[in-house]
Amino acid sequence: MEPLEKLRLLGPATCYEPAEEVEGEGPVRQLPSDLARCIHHAVMPGGRRIALLKTLLSSACERDCLYCAFRAGRDFRRATFSPDELARLFLQLHQRGIAEGIFLSSAILGGGPQTQDRLIATAEILRSRYGFRGYIHLKIMPGAERAQVEAAMALADRVSVNLEAPNGRRLAQLAPHKTFEQDLLQRLRWIHEIRRQMEGRRRPSATTQFVVGAAGESDLELLATTGFLYRELGLARAYFSSFRPQPDTPLEGLPPAPPAREHRLYQASFLLRDYGFEVEDLPFGPDGNLPLEMDPKLAWARRHLAEAPVEVNRASREMLLRVPGIGPKGVERLLRARRQARLRDLSQLRRLGIAADRAAPFILLDGRRPARQLSLWAL
């Protein structure tokens, strides 16, 4: 099979692997139609936008995870790159201006350590033989050895471990041959330890992914684990991938997870990471799930701020971050502005880039409710 034909199979397969912020289906330049599902607009951790090639090294898998389209024994056309073959193909795309960075994952064949060796070898060829200095995101395989994690981190700008589930009990319902602590979470612990030991500015960030809705897990379970990872292991980002049943898998009869649930999980995870919220602050229902019909920050504010609005001229940064319509950048602008003058009307907030109409029901401006205020229930 020719390398481009393999890429046509293995590139689109990464639709199950969210990575980086993706905007659209390709870079600015016109792409051949057969590459459009492999190259993505991606926003890097620092905000720069690049054309990112996303591909698997192989779709041949020896594992039989119950939900996975690549599980062993499932009948579909598989493909495998050698490290040298994929590195050469990427270099050609890079030289043509089609791809600026690469996200590389793989199904497991020959065990986690052997698969990890092939991923590392691909990155090593790109860095050492071809002198590529652009963006590389490497997946860390279940069961990878610590020395392999160190080698991957020396080559990559970002590494990731797919936890898949929030705890061992839920993982057993998805991937009964994986152990949550030993195969997966331990790799994130190693990544955190290695990052702390690395000198200089090149310290790769770390992310993880959860499958949402396949194991009966609650949002509370997912976000409790996410909060731990942010707080204790320095995780840069948690990704949530809505379960989509795949034909000819043991879980094909389960319903797909609603996209709104994935959206609310992302919103809540950002509250934990960037807004100073604790898991206990989030508005879970009796079933441990977030309301689908409402932004969790707005739900919290309606419960806590509607009758106790925040005075924007005096409130702490931490409290301002809890007001709907005010984000981390807006808070910094607001704090600078109020040192120069009292804030008295919504137009001043708008000029600071704050969503003033969303904030209005929950704030005071110089001791007064804003003159223009939407109904709480119209937001």
Residue pairs with C-beta under 8 A, 6 or more apart in sequence:
1 79
3 81
3 85
3 86
3 88
3 89
4 34
4 89
5 79
6 79
6 80
6 81
6 85
7 35
7 38
7 55
7 89
8 34
8 38
9 59
9 77
9 78
9 79
10 55
10 56
10 57
10 58
10 59
10 79
10 81
11 35
11 37
11 38
11 39
11 53
11 54
11 55
11 56
12 37
12 38
13 55
13 56
13 59
13 69
13 70
14 54
14 55
14 56
14 103
14 105
15 37
16 68
16 69
16 241
17 54
17 103
17 105
17 139
17 162
17 209
17 241
18 209
18 239
18 240
18 241
19 42
19 52
19 54
19 103
19 137
19 158
19 160
19 207
19 239
20 42
20 43
20 44
20 45
20 52
20 103
20 137
20 158
21 42
21 43
22 40
22 41
22 42
22 43
22 52
23 40
23 41
23 42
23 43
23 49
24 40
24 41
25 36
25 37
25 39
25 40
25 41
26 35
26 36
26 39
26 40
26 41
26 51
27 39
27 41
27 50
27 51
27 98
27 99
27 100
28 51
29 51
29 97
29 98
31 39
31 98
35 93
35 98
38 53
38 54
38 55
39 51
39 52
39 53
39 54
39 93
39 98
39 99
40 51
40 52
40 54
41 49
41 51
41 52
42 49
42 50
42 51
42 52
42 101
42 103
43 49
44 50
44 101
44 135
44 157
45 157
45 158
45 205
45 236
50 100
50 101
50 134
50 135
51 98
51 99
51 100
51 101
52 99
52 100
52 101
52 102
52 103
52 135
53 90
53 93
53 98
53 99
53 101
53 102
53 103
54 102
54 103
55 81
55 86
55 102
55 103
55 104
55 105
56 104
56 105
56 106
56 107
57 80
57 81
57 83
57 86
57 104
57 105
57 106
57 115
57 118
57 119
57 122
58 78
58 79
58 80
58 81
58 106
58 107
58 109
58 115
58 118
59 70
59 78
59 79
59 80
59 107
60 78
60 79
60 80
60 107
60 109
61 68
61 70
61 71
61 72
61 107
61 108
61 109
62 72
62 108
62 109
62 110
62 111
63 71
63 72
63 107
63 108
63 175
63 177
63 178
64 71
64 72
64 73
64 177
65 71
65 164
65 174
65 175
65 178
66 173
66 174
66 175
66 176
66 214
66 249
66 250
66 251
67 174
67 211
67 214
67 243
67 245
67 246
67 249
67 250
67 251
68 175
68 246
68 249
69 76
69 246
69 249
70 78
70 107
71 249
74 246
74 248
74 249
75 248
80 109
81 89
81 122
82 118
83 118
83 119
83 121
83 122
83 124
83 125
84 125
86 104
86 122
87 122
87 125
87 126
87 129
87 130
90 99
90 102
90 126
90 132
91 126
91 130
91 132
93 99
94 100
94 132
94 134
100 134
100 135
101 134
101 135
101 136
101 137
101 157
102 126
102 134
102 135
102 136
102 137
103 137
104 119
104 122
104 123
104 136
104 137
104 138
104 139
105 119
105 139
106 115
106 118
106 119
106 139
106 141
107 115
108 115
108 141
108 142
109 115
111 143
112 141
112 142
112 143
112 144
112 183
113 141
113 143
113 144
113 145
113 148
115 141
116 140
116 141
116 144
116 145
116 148
116 152
117 148
119 138
119 139
119 141
119 152
120 138
120 148
120 151
120 152
120 155
123 136
123 138
123 152
123 155
123 156
124 155
126 132
126 136
127 133
127 136
127 155
135 157
135 158
136 155
136 156
136 157
136 158
137 156
137 157
137 158
137 159
137 160
138 152
138 155
138 156
138 158
138 159
138 160
139 159
139 160
139 161
139 162
140 148
140 149
140 152
140 159
140 160
140 161
140 187
140 191
142 178
142 183
142 184
142 187
143 183
144 152
144 187
146 190
149 159
149 187
149 190
149 191
149 194
150 194
152 159
153 159
153 191
153 194
153 195
153 198
153 204
156 204
157 202
157 204
157 205
158 204
158 205
158 206
158 207
158 236
159 191
159 204
159 205
159 206
159 207
160 206
160 207
160 208
160 209
161 184
161 187
161 188
161 191
161 206
161 208
162 184
162 208
162 209
163 171
163 180
163 184
163 185
163 188
163 208
163 209
163 210
163 225
164 171
164 174
164 175
164 178
164 184
164 209
164 210
164 211
165 171
165 173
165 174
165 175
165 180
165 210
165 211
165 215
165 217
166 210
166 217
166 221
166 222
166 224
166 225
166 226
167 180
167 221
167 225
168 179
168 180
168 181
170 215
170 216
170 217
170 221
171 178
171 179
171 180
171 184
171 215
173 214
173 215
173 216
174 211
174 214
174 215
178 184
188 206
188 208
188 229
188 233
188 235
189 233
191 206
191 233
192 206
192 232
192 233
192 234
195 203
195 204
195 206
195 234
205 236
205 237
206 233
206 234
206 235
206 236
207 235
207 236
207 237
207 238
207 239
208 229
208 235
208 238
208 239
209 238
209 239
209 240
209 241
210 222
210 225
210 226
210 238
210 239
210 240
210 241
211 241
211 243
212 222
212 240
212 241
212 242
212 243
212 257
212 261
212 262
212 265
213 242
213 243
213 254
213 255
213 256
213 257
213 258
213 261
214 243
214 251
214 254
214 257
218 284
218 287
218 288
218 289
219 261
219 264
219 265
219 268
219 284
219 288
219 289
219 290
220 279
220 282
220 284
220 288
220 289
221 288
222 240
222 265
223 265
223 268
223 269
223 272
223 279
223 282
224 279
226 235
226 238
226 269
226 272
227 272
227 278
227 279
229 235
229 238
230 238
230 269
230 272
230 273
237 273
238 269
240 262
240 265
240 266
240 269
241 262
242 256
242 257
242 258
242 259
242 261
242 262
243 251
243 254
243 256
243 257
244 256
244 257
245 251
245 252
245 253
245 254
245 255
245 256
246 252
258 292
260 292
261 289
261 290
261 292
264 290
264 291
264 292
264 295
264 296
265 290
267 295
267 296
267 297
268 277
268 282
268 290
268 296
271 277
271 281
271 282
271 296
271 297
272 278
272 279
274 321
274 327
274 328
275 297
275 321
275 322
275 327
275 328
276 318
276 321
276 322
277 300
277 322
281 300
282 290
282 296
282 300
283 290
283 291
283 294
283 296
283 299
283 300
283 303
284 290
285 291
290 296
290 299
291 299
295 324
297 322
297 324
298 324
298 358
298 379
300 322
301 322
301 323
301 324
301 361
301 362
302 376
304 322
305 322
305 323
305 361
305 362
306 361
306 362
306 376
309 361
309 362
309 363
309 364
309 369
310 319
310 320
310 322
310 323
310 362
310 363
310 364
311 363
311 364
311 367
312 320
312 323
312 334
312 338
312 343
312 349
312 363
312 364
312 365
313 338
313 342
313 343
313 365
313 366
317 331
317 335
320 326
320 331
320 334
320 335
321 327
321 328
321 331
323 359
323 362
323 363
324 355
324 358
324 359
324 362
324 379
325 354
325 355
325 356
325 357
325 358
325 359
326 334
326 354
326 355
326 359
329 353
330 352
330 353
330 354
333 352
333 353
333 354
334 343
334 349
334 352
334 354
337 343
337 348
337 352
342 366
343 349
343 365
343 366
344 365
344 366
345 365
345 370
345 371
346 356
346 357
346 360
346 365
346 370
346 371
346 372
347 356
349 356
349 359
350 356
356 370
357 372
357 374
357 379
358 379
360 370
360 372
360 373
360 374
361 373
361 374
361 375
361 376
361 379
363 370
